[in-house]
Amino acid sequence: MNEEGRGKQRPYTAGFRQNRLTTMVKLIYCISKLPHLTVEEFQTYWRDTHGPIAAQIPGLRRYVQCHVVPAVYGGPATPSYDGAAELWFEDMDAFRTAMRSPEVKAAVEDEKNFIDHTRVASFVTVEKPVVE
């Protein structure tokens, strides 16, 4: 840690590859709940029912669900999304292979039970650490 108590700062460089996770490809998928679901119903279904389905995707190295903190709802700023999923793959070939798999088809089919597909966003990224 540096003197201010923050993690080590690194210059932003496209070639940084010291940490294996920074070379992996990550799909970030911002999602919104179906209007008829409560926040609790949405989060429970996503974690307990959809999570195990998504965990079966071939080539998946890491899967993280980022749930909006329930206390945020009803506050001055409504969340833009109800959560974000992070799906990590070794490289773009592994990502492309996974996206063609029956397991992804099953996960997408299950999304109809809890995700409002009119309010989603996704992008494929490679991390560029600035503070660690």
C-alpha positions in Angstrom: 0.0 0.0 0.0 1.1 3.6 -0.6 1.3 6.3 2.0 -2.4 7.3 1.6 -3.5 3.8 2.4 -4.5 3.0 -1.1 -3.3 0.1 -3.2 -0.2 0.4 -5.4 -0.7 2.7 -8.3 0.4 1.7 -11.7 0.6 3.7 -14.9 -2.1 2.8 -17.4 -0.4 0.7 -20.1 -2.0 -1.5 -22.8 0.9 -3.9 -22.4 0.6 -4.6 -18.7 0.3 -8.4 -18.2 2.0 -9.1 -14.8 -1.2 -10.5 -13.2 -2.9 -13.4 -15.1 -6.4 -12.0 -14.4 -5.5 -8.9 -16.4 -4.9 -11.0 -19.5 -8.3 -12.8 -19.2 -11.4 -11.7 -21.1 -14.3 -10.6 -19.0 -17.9 -10.3 -20.1 -19.8 -7.7 -18.0 -23.5 -8.1 -18.3 -25.7 -5.4 -16.6 -29.2 -6.7 -16.0 -32.6 -5.5 -14.8 -35.3 -7.5 -13.0 -38.6 -8.3 -14.6 -41.1 -5.6 -13.3 -43.3 -8.1 -11.4 -40.4 -9.4 -9.3 -39.4 -7.9 -6.0 -35.7 -7.2 -5.4 -35.5 -10.1 -3.0 -37.3 -12.5 -5.5 -34.9 -11.4 -8.3 -31.8 -11.7 -6.3 -32.8 -15.1 -4.8 -33.7 -16.5 -8.3 -30.5 -15.2 -9.8 -28.3 -16.6 -7.1 -30.0 -19.9 -6.3 -31.5 -20.9 -9.6 -29.7 -19.2 -12.4 -26.3 -19.2 -10.8 -25.8 -22.9 -11.0 -27.0 -22.9 -14.6 -24.5 -20.2 -15.6 -21.7 -21.9 -13.7 -21.9 -24.8 -16.1 -20.7 -22.7 -19.1 -17.6 -24.3 -20.6 -14.4 -22.4 -20.3 -15.7 -20.2 -17.5 -12.8 -19.4 -15.2 -14.7 -17.1 -12.8 -18.3 -16.1 -12.4 -19.4 -13.2 -10.1 -22.8 -11.8 -9.5 -22.9 -8.2 -8.4 -26.2 -7.6 -6.6 -27.4 -4.0 -6.0 -27.5 -3.4 -2.2 -31.3 -3.5 -1.3 -31.0 -0.4 0.8 -30.3 1.6 -2.3 -33.8 1.1 -3.6 -36.3 3.8 -2.6 -33.4 6.3 -2.2 -32.8 9.5 -4.1 -31.2 7.8 -7.1 -32.8 4.7 -8.6 -30.2 2.1 -9.8 -29.8 2.0 -13.5 -29.6 -1.8 -13.3 -30.4 -4.3 -10.7 -27.1 -6.1 -11.0 -24.1 -7.1 -13.1 -22.7 -10.5 -13.9 -19.0 -10.9 -14.6 -18.0 -14.0 -16.6 -14.2 -14.6 -17.0 -12.6 -16.6 -19.8 -9.0 -17.4 -20.6 -9.1 -15.6 -24.0 -11.3 -14.5 -26.8 -11.3 -18.1 -28.4 -12.6 -19.5 -25.1 -15.2 -16.8 -24.9 -16.4 -17.4 -28.5 -16.5 -21.2 -27.9 -18.6 -20.7 -24.8 -21.1 -18.4 -26.5 -21.9 -21.1 -29.0 -22.4 -23.8 -26.3 -25.7 -25.5 -25.3 -24.9 -24.3 -21.7 -25.1 -20.6 -22.8 -28.3 -21.4 -24.7 -29.7 -22.9 -21.5 -28.6 -19.8 -19.4 -30.1 -17.4 -22.0 -33.4 -19.4 -21.9 -33.5 -19.3 -18.1 -32.9 -15.5 -18.2 -36.5 -15.1 -19.4 -37.6 -16.0 -15.9 -36.1 -13.0 -14.2 -34.4 -10.6 -16.5 -36.1 -7.7 -18.4 -34.2 -7.9 -21.7 -35.3 -4.5 -22.7 -33.1 -3.1 -20.0 -29.7 -4.8 -20.3 -26.2 -3.9 -21.4 -23.1 -6.0 -22.0 -19.5 -5.6 -23.1 -16.4 -7.7 -23.3 -13.4 -6.3 -21.6 -9.8 -6.8 -20.6 -8.8 -5.2 -17.3 -6.2 -2.5 -17.1 -5.4 -2.1 -13.4 -4.8 1.5 -12.2 -4.8 0.9 -8.4 -4.3 -2.5 -6.8 
